[in-house]
Amino acid sequence: MSTDSARIRASDYHDIAKPSDPRLSPDGERVAFVRSVPDGDDEYESTVYVAPTDGSAAPRRLTLAEGSDAEPRFSPSGDRLAFTSTRGKADDTQQLWVLPLDGGEAERVTNVVGGVSAIAWSPDGSRVAFVQSVSDADREANRDRVVPDGYEPDDPDPRVIDRTVYRSAQRYFDGARPQVYVVDVAAATGDGGTGGTDADEEDDAGLTRVTTADYDHAAPTWGDASTLYYTARQVGDDPDDDMRYDIVAYDTESGDSETVHRSSGWGTTLAVTADDRVAYSFTEAEQASIKPTELRVYDRAADETHDVTAEMDRTLGYGARPQWGPDEETLYFATPDEGATALWAAPGDASAAPERAYRGGDVTGADVGESATALAKSEWDHPGEVYVLAHGRDGDGPAVGADGSEERRLSDLNADLLDSVELREPEELEFESEQGSVEGWVLTPPGFGESDARSASTERTESAESEQYPLVAEVHGGPHAMWTASGSMWHEFQTLAARGYVVFWSNPRGSTGYGAEYAAAIERDWGDVTLTDVLAGVEAVADREYVDESNVFLTGGSFGGYMTSWTVGQTDYFRAAVSQRGVYDMTGFYGSTDGAYKLVEGDYDTTPSEEPAFLWEQSPVAHADGVETPTLVLHSDDDYRTPANTAELFHRILRKNRVDTRLVRYPREGHELSRSGEPAHVVDRIERIARWFDGYSDHHDAGRALDRPENDGLSAGEEEGDDDENGDDDEGTDLTADPADDETDPEVR
């Protein structure tokens, strides 16, 4: 950081690059990863980079900056790299590409209608397994092998729905199911193949249809070169309504499939050895949402199952997939662990308890090699970089490998930005609520402490006359999730601090990373149990002399949106609040969400039919008549996890009660708005949060957002000539405006 650093801004999001999906080459000499950075207002540039593991050179870009790349995978021999990309596809479907690493251009292997994901090389390097989502009509027309030039799918009219879960992640399924395929790379790209460009019924484009049944399939994973494993949700009268799934083995030589084992849980992940030991995730089906996810191994030859994580009180994390080490005897996996990510090593036969191999930062990806592990992680002072770690590091010790080598950072993706802005290091704190101890963090504004010698933890005294700051409390989503000192909220927290707020966040009861009992503590009571912990932390921080306890603000997204709206219905302690992508009516949520309706059945052990009055009392809208706190409501138009209908109900009640409120809806966005939404929307969301708080803060010279011109203080205002230095770009829809005020804008209504 330079001596003349500026404060970080919401608009700096446009310059933040993040790494993901690191993969070691078979010889351990290189790491491939995806670098993603905003590209204009509505897109990202995602390209594959490669870095030497010895740190001898900076990462270099390996793929063209055309389209969006994902899933880099070295071939078993290390001479080729497979990846998926949207390059050349107007419909933005991912296709499989293979790049020779000794020189030459990448070649497209597929041109399929349903896109390509979950790619996996066969052990002999001749084939790649993958998943694409296709309908019966797609197969009948051969579009799952090759899409005809100029083909454009028709939107259903009317849309007929015959499934319990019929949409997710911003899209309707419309009869499509994820199916498993295998492509012979040479046949698809070499002499006699189609090169992924054209095909008919007699030309299979090198593709084999592994699955065609009307079920959801996932996680294609090779055992030996002739055995492919995958999962199939084909259990029960209605598989959409059943947490169980089958693990299936497919013989590529005979074409025969065999169901070898059954598991249950939210996600499906597999890791398989050459001698058919299958590692898989397992969550007890009954009230699955409040149960820990375990890692188990099914030994197919011995017909035995081993519970690898039986002796640890942690739930499996999804940031780094479970994987076998090179010896195929040791399993590596990640868990949330008391405010950080931990990587663990355990024998696959469960003959010993797991040992923590690493703990630190917020890890979003890991890959284990012969002598090192590649990591993508963020820490308090950066939003994400790539590292290698020598095996053998003590979990709680310094970042040193067993051979004495230090953890090596391979990338510096955000050097220019980080050298130009001032960042603050969060203070970790443990506070007490009436329910027990809770972990949290406090971030102070730039310049804090320069004018006096106060300790950050000094309590309020009657004689204190030093500068005070307003406080923003953030509540995480989930509800069974965990925050760290970094992670996906890094930029938002640092931006709010830069705008003059002390920022507080925590892991209240219900969070993962602190054991099964802690996570299940909110059973049948999301609101009051969580609120007890959050308020205890807020009051502990507000009692510090540098915090103005009369200027405290609240925000959160998803479950954090539920908690924000619940809280303002229980107390008027907060000056203003911003509720984002929340759940406001439990029954409305249950009926309109995707598979997340299982959260109601799991966390509350009931359904709207069984206990309608109880679930109403557990809904923020049931208490909305008591809200006096000015509350901004932010939502996404295509959010199928927490659909907008319950937000509209909450907003309408506030409007009828003449509470200061506004509903802003983001077109084309889903539930991941804050993490991967269109860059302009990500920026606009942070700016609107800050602008809403500024208008009720005694420490900011700003009027209420409701009284300011539509884009005043936002980046859209800058584009229109407003030189507010804290703004960026606005494509949100302000639903408080009168339609007559702007008849030219169909989004304002």
C-alpha positions as a printed Julia matrix, in Angstrom:
749×3 Matrix{Float64}:
   0.0     0.0     0.0
   1.43    3.39   -0.98
   1.77    6.27    1.47
  -0.79    8.35   -0.43
  -3.41    5.61   -0.65
  -7.0     6.45   -1.44
 -10.01    4.86    0.18
 -11.42    1.84   -1.6
 -14.69    2.49   -3.46
 -17.61    0.41   -4.58
 -16.58    1.09   -8.18
 -13.21   -0.59   -7.55
 -15.08   -3.85   -7.97
 -14.52   -3.39  -11.7
 -10.78   -3.88  -11.1
 -10.89   -6.86   -8.71
  -9.6   -10.13  -10.18
 -10.28  -13.41   -8.43
  -8.78  -16.88   -8.95
 -10.7   -20.15   -8.83
 -10.36  -23.88   -9.49
  -6.57  -24.32   -9.13
  -5.23  -27.57  -10.63
  -1.73  -29.01  -10.39
  -0.06  -30.56  -13.42
   0.78  -34.25  -13.04
   4.48  -33.43  -12.6
   3.69  -30.82   -9.96
   5.55  -28.07  -11.8
   2.59  -25.9   -12.8
  -0.75  -24.73  -11.49
  -3.57  -23.86  -13.85
  -6.4   -21.69  -12.58
  -9.2   -19.42  -13.79
  -8.78  -15.67  -13.41
 -12.04  -13.72  -13.5
 -12.34   -9.95  -13.65
 -15.25   -7.65  -14.59
 -15.37   -6.7   -18.24
 -17.6    -3.67  -18.56
 -20.94   -3.32  -16.82
 -22.52   -6.69  -17.48
 -19.85   -9.3   -18.18
 -16.72  -10.94  -16.8
 -13.54  -11.97  -18.54
 -12.67  -15.46  -17.3
  -9.49  -16.98  -18.73
  -7.15  -19.81  -17.81
  -3.75  -18.86  -16.39
  -0.8   -21.07  -15.54
   1.95  -20.44  -12.97
   5.14  -22.36  -12.13
   4.94  -23.83   -8.63
   8.5   -22.76   -7.82
   7.46  -19.12   -8.12
  10.11  -18.45  -10.76
   7.73  -16.47  -12.97
   4.46  -14.63  -12.75
   1.29  -16.4   -13.95
   0.7   -16.12  -17.68
  -2.54  -16.27  -19.6
  -2.99  -19.57  -21.41
  -6.32  -19.08  -23.19
  -7.72  -16.33  -25.36
  -9.74  -13.53  -23.77
 -12.75  -14.56  -25.8
 -15.82  -15.91  -24.08
 -15.78  -17.25  -20.53
 -13.47  -20.14  -19.6
 -13.85  -22.59  -16.71
 -12.73  -25.99  -15.35
  -9.05  -26.27  -16.44
  -8.0   -29.95  -16.28
  -4.57  -31.33  -17.15
  -4.6   -34.61  -19.05
  -3.07  -37.55  -17.13
   0.12  -37.23  -19.2
   0.22  -33.48  -18.69
   0.6   -32.67  -22.38
  -2.9   -31.24  -22.88
  -5.3   -29.05  -20.97
  -9.04  -29.51  -21.23
 -11.33  -26.64  -20.28
 -14.82  -25.38  -20.99
 -15.52  -22.1   -22.75
 -18.31  -20.04  -24.28
 -16.02  -18.7   -26.99
 -17.74  -18.55  -30.35
 -21.15  -19.35  -28.83
 -23.8   -16.67  -29.11
 -25.97  -18.51  -26.59
 -23.16  -18.61  -23.98
 -23.26  -22.39  -23.57
 -20.02  -23.87  -22.29
 -18.33  -26.3   -24.67
 -15.34  -28.6   -24.21
 -11.99  -27.47  -25.6
  -8.56  -29.14  -25.52
  -5.29  -27.2   -25.72
  -1.96  -28.87  -26.55
   0.61  -27.56  -24.11
   3.61  -28.06  -26.4
   2.28  -25.47  -28.84
  -0.73  -25.03  -31.08
  -4.23  -23.68  -30.83
  -7.02  -24.93  -28.6
  -9.54  -27.08  -30.45
 -13.23  -27.29  -29.72
 -14.29  -30.86  -28.97
 -18.06  -30.44  -28.53
 -20.88  -28.35  -29.92
 -23.79  -29.61  -27.84
 -27.11  -28.03  -27.0
 -27.02  -28.47  -23.23
 -23.59  -27.05  -22.46
 -20.69  -28.87  -20.82
 -19.78  -29.06  -17.14
 -18.17  -31.39  -14.59
 -15.47  -32.54  -17.03
 -13.16  -35.44  -16.12
 -10.33  -37.06  -18.11
 -10.24  -40.84  -18.32
  -7.08  -42.32  -16.73
  -5.69  -43.2   -20.17
  -6.22  -39.66  -21.44
  -8.31  -40.67  -24.44
 -11.76  -39.56  -23.31
 -13.48  -36.88  -21.27
 -16.67  -37.43  -19.31
 -19.02  -34.52  -18.77
 -22.58  -33.47  -17.94
 -25.0   -31.59  -20.17
 -28.67  -30.74  -19.55
 -30.89  -31.98  -22.37
 -34.52  -32.86  -23.07
 -35.99  -35.85  -24.87
 -36.6   -33.58  -27.86
 -32.92  -32.62  -27.91
 -31.89  -36.27  -28.08
 -34.47  -37.12  -30.73
 -33.11  -34.3   -32.9
 -29.48  -35.26  -32.14
 -28.83  -31.8   -30.71
 -27.16  -33.36  -27.67
 -24.41  -34.44  -30.08
 -24.17  -31.44  -32.38
 -26.3   -28.31  -32.56
 -27.35  -27.34  -36.1
 -26.19  -23.95  -37.28
 -28.7   -21.24  -36.47
 -30.66  -23.32  -33.98
 -32.49  -21.25  -31.36
 -34.68  -22.94  -28.74
 -38.25  -21.76  -28.37
 -39.54  -20.6   -25.01
 -42.42  -22.82  -23.86
 -45.8   -21.21  -24.45
 -47.54  -22.12  -22.24
 -45.01  -23.51  -19.77
 -46.31  -26.84  -18.47
 -44.83  -28.03  -15.17
 -44.89  -31.62  -13.96
 -42.07  -31.53  -11.4
 -41.86  -30.58   -7.73
 -38.63  -28.66   -8.37
 -38.83  -27.13  -11.83
 -36.42  -24.19  -11.77
 -33.16  -23.11  -10.15
 -30.2   -20.8   -10.71
 -32.08  -18.27  -12.87
 -33.54  -20.81  -15.27
 -36.49  -23.11  -15.76
 -35.62  -26.73  -16.52
 -38.32  -27.02  -19.22
 -37.98  -30.78  -19.54
 -34.18  -30.84  -19.53
 -32.27  -33.18  -17.22
 -28.52  -33.29  -16.5
 -27.16  -36.35  -18.3
 -23.71  -37.94  -18.4
 -21.73  -38.26  -21.64
 -18.28  -39.46  -22.68
 -16.45  -38.01  -25.67
 -13.53  -39.65  -27.44
 -11.24  -36.67  -27.98
  -9.44  -38.05  -31.02
 -12.67  -39.13  -32.69
 -14.26  -35.75  -32.1
 -11.33  -33.66  -33.28
  -9.09  -35.82  -35.48
  -9.38  -37.36  -38.93
 -12.8   -38.79  -39.5
 -14.36  -36.82  -36.66
 -16.66  -33.87  -36.84
 -14.51  -31.45  -34.93
 -17.61  -30.58  -32.99
 -19.1   -28.71  -35.93
 -21.58  -30.96  -37.72
 -23.25  -34.34  -37.27
 -26.24  -36.42  -38.26
 -27.85  -39.62  -37.01
 -25.04  -41.75  -38.47
 -22.26  -39.6   -36.98
 -22.04  -39.67  -33.2
 -19.43  -36.85  -33.0
 -17.33  -39.16  -30.82
 -19.98  -38.97  -28.1
 -21.44  -41.77  -26.0
 -24.71  -41.23  -24.17
 -24.07  -42.76  -20.76
 -27.44  -41.8   -19.25
 -30.82  -41.01  -20.79
 -33.32  -41.72  -17.99
 -35.63  -38.97  -16.74
 -33.59  -38.29  -13.61
 -30.88  -35.84  -12.56
 -27.33  -37.16  -12.97
 -24.1   -35.63  -11.7
 -20.46  -36.04  -10.68
 -18.96  -38.23  -13.43
 -15.76  -39.66  -11.93
 -13.42  -42.31  -13.33
 -12.25  -45.37  -11.42
 -10.08  -47.27  -13.88
 -10.03  -46.52  -17.61
 -13.12  -48.62  -18.28
 -15.28  -47.69  -15.28
 -17.1   -44.38  -14.9
 -19.04  -43.56  -11.75
 -21.8   -40.98  -11.43
 -24.75  -40.15   -9.22
 -28.42  -40.5   -10.1
 -31.33  -38.99   -8.19
 -33.7   -41.81   -9.01
 -34.93  -42.83   -5.57
 -38.52  -42.71   -4.34
 -41.86  -41.94   -5.95
 -40.74  -38.33   -6.49
 -36.93  -37.99   -6.64
 -37.27  -34.18   -6.46
 -38.73  -34.66   -2.99
 -36.22  -37.28   -1.82
 -32.79  -36.54   -0.37
 -31.45  -39.96   -1.39
 -29.4   -40.66   -4.5
 -27.71  -43.69   -6.07
 -24.07  -44.14   -7.0
 -23.83  -45.92  -10.34
 -20.9   -47.64  -12.07
 -20.86  -47.63  -15.87
 -18.7   -50.08  -17.85
 -17.51  -48.21  -20.93
 -16.65  -51.44  -22.75
 -19.97  -53.23  -22.35
 -22.2   -50.22  -21.86
 -23.74  -51.79  -18.75
 -24.64  -49.79  -15.63
 -24.87  -51.04  -12.05
 -26.14  -49.23   -8.97
 -23.46  -49.96   -6.4
 -24.4   -47.84   -3.39
 -26.9   -45.33   -2.03
 -26.34  -42.08   -0.18
 -28.34  -38.98    0.74
 -27.77  -35.28    1.06
 -27.86  -31.91   -0.64
 -24.81  -32.09   -2.85
 -23.26  -35.0    -4.71
 -19.51  -35.38   -4.85
 -17.43  -38.44   -5.7
 -13.76  -39.4    -5.64
 -12.82  -42.9    -6.8
  -9.64  -44.99   -6.75
  -8.53  -47.35   -9.51
  -9.53  -50.31   -7.31
 -13.1   -49.06   -6.84
 -13.11  -47.38   -3.44
 -15.69  -44.64   -3.76
 -15.53  -41.56   -1.52
 -18.84  -39.72   -1.34
 -20.69  -37.16    0.75
 -23.47  -38.24    3.08
 -26.06  -36.27    5.02
 -28.76  -37.98    7.02
 -31.98  -37.58    5.03
 -34.24  -36.8     7.99
 -33.98  -33.04    8.68
 -30.93  -32.96    6.44
 -30.56  -29.18    6.52
 -29.48  -29.13   10.17
 -27.32  -32.25   10.0
 -23.57  -32.28    9.27
 -22.38  -33.59    5.92
 -19.99  -36.5     6.37
 -17.35  -38.06    4.12
 -17.69  -41.8     3.64
 -15.96  -44.44    1.55
 -17.63  -47.46   -0.02
 -15.18  -50.25   -0.79
 -16.89  -52.0    -3.67
 -14.67  -55.09   -3.65
 -15.08  -55.69    0.08
 -18.67  -54.38    0.2
 -17.75  -52.26    3.22
 -18.48  -48.65    4.16
 -16.14  -46.46    6.21
 -17.16  -43.2     7.89
 -14.02  -41.15    7.42
 -15.24  -38.13    9.41
 -16.94  -39.98   12.27
 -14.52  -38.65   14.88
 -14.69  -34.98   13.95
 -17.4   -32.46   14.79
 -17.32  -30.59   11.5
 -19.39  -30.58    8.34
 -17.9   -31.14    4.91
 -17.23  -27.89    3.06
 -17.88  -27.26   -0.61
 -15.0   -24.83   -1.19
 -12.55  -27.63   -1.92
 -13.8   -30.98   -3.2
 -12.84  -34.25   -1.45
 -10.07  -36.04   -3.32
  -7.73  -38.97   -2.98
  -4.04  -38.22   -2.66
  -1.59  -39.63   -5.21
  -1.17  -42.79   -3.11
  -4.94  -43.43   -3.25
  -4.85  -44.25    0.44
  -5.35  -40.79    1.96
  -8.37  -38.57    1.47
  -8.15  -34.78    1.55
 -11.14  -32.55    2.16
 -12.14  -29.14    3.49
 -14.4   -27.96    6.29
 -15.41  -24.63    7.81
 -13.45  -24.36   11.03
 -14.13  -21.57   13.54
 -13.84  -18.64   11.17
 -11.38  -20.12    8.66
 -11.12  -22.98    6.17
  -9.34  -26.15    7.27
  -7.99  -28.84    4.97
  -7.88  -32.31    6.46
  -6.14  -35.6     5.65
  -7.6   -38.95    6.66
  -7.01  -42.61    5.79
  -9.68  -43.89    3.44
 -10.36  -46.91    5.63
 -11.12  -44.66    8.64
  -8.4   -46.41   10.61
  -7.4   -43.11   12.2
  -9.07  -39.79   12.9
  -8.62  -36.98   10.35
  -5.68  -34.65   10.9
  -5.74  -30.98   10.05
  -3.24  -30.44    7.25
  -3.85  -26.73    6.86
  -5.93  -23.93    8.31
  -6.13  -20.36    7.14
  -8.0   -17.79    5.1
 -11.09  -18.44    3.05
 -10.22  -21.29    0.67
 -12.34  -21.56   -2.48
 -10.4   -24.31   -4.23
  -7.63  -26.83   -3.58
  -5.84  -29.56   -5.51
  -3.54  -32.15   -3.92
  -0.43  -33.35   -5.71
   2.5   -35.61   -4.95
   4.44  -33.12   -2.86
   2.3   -30.0    -2.65
  -1.23  -28.64   -2.57
  -2.42  -25.76   -4.72
  -4.84  -23.33   -3.08
  -7.04  -20.45   -4.13
  -7.87  -18.36   -1.09
  -8.54  -14.86    0.15
  -7.21  -13.23    3.3
  -7.96   -9.95    5.05
  -5.52   -8.02    2.84
  -6.51   -9.38   -0.57
  -9.64  -10.75   -2.3
  -7.99  -13.9    -3.64
  -4.67  -15.33   -4.8
  -3.1   -18.68   -5.73
  -0.7   -20.48   -3.38
   1.18  -23.75   -3.14
   1.75  -25.46    0.18
   4.22  -28.22    0.92
   2.61  -31.23    2.57
   3.05  -31.64    6.31
   2.28  -28.2     7.6
   0.98  -28.05   11.18
  -2.64  -26.97   11.15
  -2.31  -24.25   13.81
   1.33  -23.43   13.32
   3.09  -21.04   10.97
   2.64  -21.41    7.25
   5.57  -23.8     6.86
   5.71  -27.16    5.13
   7.19  -30.33    6.58
  10.37  -29.79    4.58
  10.83  -26.32    6.03
   9.61  -24.48    2.95
   7.27  -21.57    3.43
   3.84  -21.36    1.9
   4.46  -19.81   -1.51
   2.21  -17.23   -3.09
   2.2   -17.62   -6.86
   0.03  -14.7    -7.96
  -0.47  -11.01   -7.33
  -3.63  -10.47   -9.31
  -4.68   -7.21   -7.66
  -1.33   -5.51   -7.09
  -2.25   -2.23   -8.78
  -5.49   -1.83   -6.84
  -4.09   -2.91   -3.48
  -1.07   -0.6    -3.87
  -3.39    2.37   -4.36
  -5.95    1.94   -1.57
  -5.84    1.78    2.2
  -7.16   -1.42    3.74
  -7.96   -2.1     7.36
  -7.22   -5.36    9.15
 -10.26   -6.77   10.96
 -10.01   -7.36   14.67
 -11.17  -10.81   15.7
 -13.23  -10.88   18.86
 -15.06  -13.38   21.0
 -18.1   -12.1    22.82
 -20.68  -13.59   25.13
 -24.41  -13.83   24.58
 -26.83  -15.42   27.02
 -26.49  -18.56   24.88
 -22.69  -18.76   25.13
 -19.63  -17.48   23.3
 -19.72  -16.25   19.68
 -16.96  -15.34   17.25
 -17.01  -12.11   15.29
 -14.89   -9.4    13.66
 -14.7    -5.61   13.77
 -13.38   -3.45   10.94
 -12.61    0.22   11.61
 -12.44    3.05    9.05
  -9.18    4.21    7.47
  -7.4     6.7     9.68
  -8.88    5.19   12.84
  -6.58    5.54   15.84
  -4.24    8.04   14.22
  -5.42   10.97   16.34
  -5.22    9.23   19.7
  -3.8     6.16   21.36
  -7.05    4.35   22.11
  -7.11    0.6    22.07
  -9.63   -0.88   19.64
 -11.3    -2.71   22.5
 -11.52    0.23   24.92
 -14.96    0.48   26.5
 -16.93    3.68   26.72
 -16.03    6.13   29.49
 -17.95    9.19   30.64
 -15.01   11.45   29.85
 -14.49   10.19   26.31
 -14.46   13.11   23.85
 -12.73   11.48   20.87
 -14.18   10.94   17.4
 -17.02    8.5    17.05
 -18.22    6.44   14.09
 -21.53    4.88   13.08
 -21.71    1.08   13.14
 -22.97   -1.34   10.45
 -23.82   -4.89   11.51
 -23.88   -7.54    8.76
 -25.61  -10.93    9.07
 -24.58  -13.85    6.86
 -26.81  -16.05    4.71
 -27.3   -19.77    4.9
 -28.4   -19.98    7.6
 -25.88  -22.8     7.91
 -22.84  -20.99    6.59
 -19.72  -19.38    8.06
 -17.98  -16.06    7.58
 -14.25  -15.47    7.87
 -12.02  -12.39    7.99
 -12.08  -12.36    4.17
 -14.13  -14.25    1.6
 -16.82  -13.01   -0.75
 -17.71  -10.02    1.46
 -14.17   -8.61    1.48
 -14.88   -5.74   -0.88
 -18.23   -4.76    0.67
 -16.84   -4.68    4.21
 -13.78   -2.68    3.22
 -15.93   -0.24    1.2
 -18.33    0.43    4.07
 -15.37    1.02    6.39
 -13.85    3.37    3.83
 -17.09    5.37    3.87
 -16.72    6.0     7.58
 -18.51    3.05    9.2
 -17.28    0.58   11.76
 -18.33   -2.82   10.37
 -19.21   -5.82   12.54
 -19.95   -9.37   11.41
 -20.16  -12.67   13.24
 -21.04  -16.34   13.16
 -24.1   -16.64   15.39
 -25.73  -19.91   16.32
 -26.85  -21.78   13.26
 -23.46  -21.2    11.62
 -21.26  -24.07   10.51
 -17.66  -24.49   11.65
 -18.41  -24.74   15.36
 -19.9   -28.22   15.62
 -23.22  -29.95   14.98
 -24.91  -28.73   18.15
 -24.05  -25.1    17.36
 -25.42  -25.41   13.81
 -28.63  -27.06   14.99
 -29.27  -24.52   17.76
 -31.74  -22.59   15.56
 -34.02  -25.58   15.02
 -37.63  -24.28   14.84
 -36.43  -20.78   15.72
 -34.37  -18.96   13.11
 -35.26  -15.5    14.35
 -34.9   -15.18   18.11
 -31.95  -17.55   18.59
 -29.9   -15.82   15.9
 -31.01  -12.36   17.05
 -29.87  -13.05   20.62
 -26.32  -13.67   19.41
 -26.27  -10.85   16.87
 -27.56   -8.25   19.31
 -25.05   -9.37   21.95
 -22.24   -8.74   19.49
 -23.67   -5.44   18.28
 -24.07   -4.19   21.83
 -20.53   -5.27   22.74
 -19.1    -3.32   19.82
 -21.44   -0.35   20.26
 -20.24   -0.03   23.84
 -16.77    0.91   22.62
 -16.01    4.59   23.02
 -15.34    5.19   19.34
 -18.75    3.86   18.27
 -21.81    6.11   18.29
 -24.33    3.75   19.85
 -27.2     5.89   18.58
 -26.12    5.37   14.96
 -26.24    1.62   14.39
 -27.33    0.08   11.08
 -28.19   -3.45    9.91
 -27.99   -5.42    6.67
 -27.74   -8.97    5.36
 -28.6   -11.11    2.37
 -30.55  -14.36    1.92
 -30.91  -15.7     5.47
 -29.27  -12.39    6.43
 -32.2   -10.69    4.7
 -34.59  -12.81    6.73
 -32.76  -11.77    9.9
 -32.72   -8.09    8.93
 -36.47   -8.01    8.35
 -37.12  -10.16   11.43
 -35.0    -7.87   13.58
 -36.67   -4.61   12.58
 -39.99   -6.25   13.44
 -38.72   -7.0    16.95
 -36.75   -3.86   17.88
 -36.26   -0.25   16.81
 -32.63   -0.3    17.98
 -31.25    0.22   14.46
 -31.28    3.62   12.73
 -31.9     2.06    9.3
 -31.71   -1.33    7.63
 -31.19   -2.9     4.21
 -32.74   -6.32    3.65
 -31.39   -8.21    0.63
 -32.76  -11.25   -1.25
 -34.48  -12.39    1.92
 -37.18  -14.78    3.02
 -40.13  -12.82    4.41
 -43.0   -15.34    4.45
 -42.15  -18.96    5.22
 -45.18  -20.38    3.45
 -44.67  -18.26    0.35
 -41.0   -19.27    0.34
 -41.87  -22.95    0.73
 -44.15  -22.85   -2.29
 -42.01  -20.8    -4.66
 -38.37  -21.65   -3.96
 -36.31  -24.36   -5.66
 -35.13  -27.37   -3.65
 -34.52  -25.05   -0.69
 -38.04  -25.78    0.56
 -36.23  -28.61    2.33
 -34.83  -25.92    4.66
 -38.32  -25.47    6.08
 -38.86  -29.21    6.42
 -35.41  -29.71    7.92
 -34.84  -26.69   10.13
 -38.46  -26.45   11.31
 -39.4   -30.13   11.05
 -42.79  -29.19    9.61
 -44.63  -27.99    6.51
 -47.21  -25.23    5.89
 -49.94  -27.87    5.76
 -48.99  -29.25    9.16
 -48.42  -26.03   11.1
 -49.56  -22.98    9.12
 -49.99  -20.73   12.16
 -46.56  -21.63   13.54
 -44.77  -20.87   10.26
 -46.67  -17.59    9.98
 -45.34  -16.54   13.39
 -41.84  -17.47   12.21
 -42.21  -15.13    9.22
 -40.97  -11.52    9.24
 -44.18  -10.35    7.53
 -46.16  -11.51   10.57
 -44.39   -8.82   12.57
 -44.05   -6.19    9.86
 -46.8    -4.03   11.36
 -44.38   -3.27   14.17
 -41.59   -2.03   11.92
 -40.6     1.61   12.35
 -37.01    1.34   11.09
 -36.39    2.83    7.63
 -35.8    -0.3     5.52
 -34.5    -0.62    1.98
 -35.42   -3.9     0.27
 -33.12   -5.22   -2.47
 -34.04   -8.21   -4.62
 -33.25   -9.96   -7.91
 -35.85  -10.49  -10.61
 -34.69  -14.02  -11.46
 -33.98  -15.21   -7.93
 -35.45  -18.71   -7.75
 -33.87  -19.48   -4.4
 -35.68  -16.69   -2.55
 -38.28  -15.53   -5.08
 -39.35  -11.89   -5.04
 -42.99  -12.53   -4.11
 -42.32  -12.55   -0.37
 -40.18   -9.4    -0.64
 -43.06   -7.67   -2.4
 -45.38   -8.6     0.45
 -42.99   -7.24    3.07
 -42.45   -4.02    1.11
 -46.18   -3.48    0.63
 -46.85   -3.79    4.36
 -44.14   -1.23    5.11
 -45.58    1.12    2.48
 -49.11    0.84    3.9
 -47.72    1.61    7.37
 -45.89    4.68    5.99
 -42.46    3.38    6.94
 -39.54    4.85    4.99
 -38.9     2.1     2.45
 -37.98    1.4    -1.13
 -37.91   -1.79   -3.21
 -35.11   -2.09   -5.75
 -35.15   -5.04   -8.14
 -32.26   -6.07  -10.37
 -33.17   -7.45  -13.8
 -31.35  -10.55  -15.11
 -30.03  -11.36  -11.62
 -30.46  -14.4    -9.42
 -29.58  -15.28   -5.85
 -25.84  -14.85   -6.46
 -26.15  -11.1    -7.13
 -23.68  -10.06   -4.43
 -21.05  -12.61   -5.47
 -21.27  -12.93   -9.24
 -23.96  -10.57  -10.5
 -23.39   -8.23  -13.42
 -20.54   -5.95  -12.32
 -22.62   -2.78  -12.54
 -25.29   -4.38  -10.37
 -22.74   -5.55   -7.78
 -21.44   -2.0    -7.53
 -24.88   -0.42   -7.49
 -26.0    -2.71   -4.67
 -23.11   -1.64   -2.4
 -23.65    2.01   -3.27
 -27.35    1.82   -2.48
 -26.67    0.21    0.88
 -24.23    2.97    1.8
 -26.47    5.73    0.41
 -29.45    4.44    2.44
 -27.39    4.39    5.64
 -25.79    7.78    4.91
 -29.23    9.37    4.79
 -29.98    8.41    8.41
 -26.47    8.82    9.81
 -25.58   11.8    11.97
 -22.01   11.42   10.73
 -22.69   11.81    7.0
 -23.77   14.99    5.3
 -26.38   13.38    3.09
 -30.13   13.54    2.67
 -32.42   10.55    2.7
 -32.15    8.42   -0.42
 -35.91    8.89   -0.79
 -35.38   12.65   -1.12
 -32.4    12.58   -3.49
 -32.5    12.46   -7.28
 -32.74    8.89   -8.55
 -29.03    8.43   -9.32
 -27.54   10.95   -6.94
 -24.56    9.37   -5.17
 -24.52    6.42   -7.54
 -22.23    5.7   -10.46
 -25.09    6.27  -12.85
 -25.09    9.78  -11.45
 -21.42   10.15  -12.35
 -22.2     9.15  -15.91
 -24.89   11.84  -16.0
 -22.52   14.48  -14.71
 -22.75   13.86  -10.97
 -19.19   13.92   -9.61
 -19.96   12.17   -6.33
 -16.72   10.32   -5.69
 -18.37    7.4    -3.94
 -20.66    6.25   -6.77
 -20.58    3.79   -9.63
 -23.22    2.26  -11.93
 -26.99    1.83  -11.61
 -29.24   -0.61  -13.36
 -31.51   -1.34  -10.42
 -35.23   -0.71  -10.65
 -36.64    1.82   -8.17
 -40.23    0.79   -7.52
 -41.1     3.81   -5.39
 -41.3     6.15   -8.37
 -44.61    7.16   -9.89
 -44.93    5.73  -13.41
 -46.05    9.13  -14.62
 -42.68   10.55  -13.64
 -40.87    8.59  -16.38
 -43.04    7.13  -19.09
 -40.0     6.33  -21.25
 -38.54    3.77  -18.83
 -40.5     0.5   -18.69
 -38.42   -0.67  -15.73
 -39.7     2.07  -13.43
 -43.23    1.2   -12.43
